[in-house]
Amino acid sequence: MTGTIADAPRRSRRRILTGLIAGSIAPAVTTCGLIFGPPPRQFTLTAVADFPSGIPPVKWSLVVDEPTAARQIDTSRIALMNGPFRVEYYADVEWTDSAPAMVQALLIQSFQNTRRLSIVSPTRQTFPTDYLL
């Protein structure tokens, strides 16, 4: 035995400090992807921006609700349908948001890009509206 009884508190403090350092480094290493591999690549879609000229403006307002989707598609994973009942997902890629939320955002942005509606908003905003999509 190389240490004395007086060294025991020093050794236990060293163990606590080592545990604290290891505990604080582990989340950073996991976040960086060093343990579980690189994070998936993210893809997004863009809203429609070009519209034919001459579209008349409308006087009504529109609220776009988030669409409902089957559990297999209500995810950020990019689905590939191989037949009517078989869903597979592309490996190591995902959408930037869940599919229904992304569709809602794209519809809102596309309607806003027409510059023909005075109000286009998601259902979480409380505007007086004429139509719900």
PyMOL commands that set and color helices and strands:
alter all, ss='L'
color gray80, all
select helices_A, chain A and resi 5-31+99-113
alter helices_A, ss='H'
color red, helices_A
select strands_A, chain A and resi 41-43+62-64+77-81+87-95+120-122+131-132
alter strands_A, ss='S'
color yellow, strands_A
deselect
rebuild
show_as cartoon
